[in-house]
Amino acid sequence: MSEKAIEKVTVSRWDTAEFLDTQEDIDAYLQVASESGEARQITKALSNVAKARGMMDIAQKNRAYP
C-alpha cells in the first residue's frame, strides 16, 4: 500500500459581520433574516449587525473607513 502525502489546509471562521460594509448591506441582511420568520436567525442577524456597526465605528475613528 502506498502512502499519499496529506496536504495541510488552513481555514478560518466565517464572520458575517466582516461583510456588512454598508447600510444597504445591513438592511438587505436584516430583511432576509426577518423574512425567514425564525427567531434564532433574526437574533443572530441582529448580533452580526451590532458587531459590524462596532467594527465600522472603530474603523471610522481610525480613519480606515470612509
PyMOL commands that set and color helices and strands:
alter all, ss='L'
color gray80, all
select helices_A, chain A and resi 16-19+23-36+39-61
alter helices_A, ss='H'
color red, helices_A
deselect
rebuild
show_as cartoon
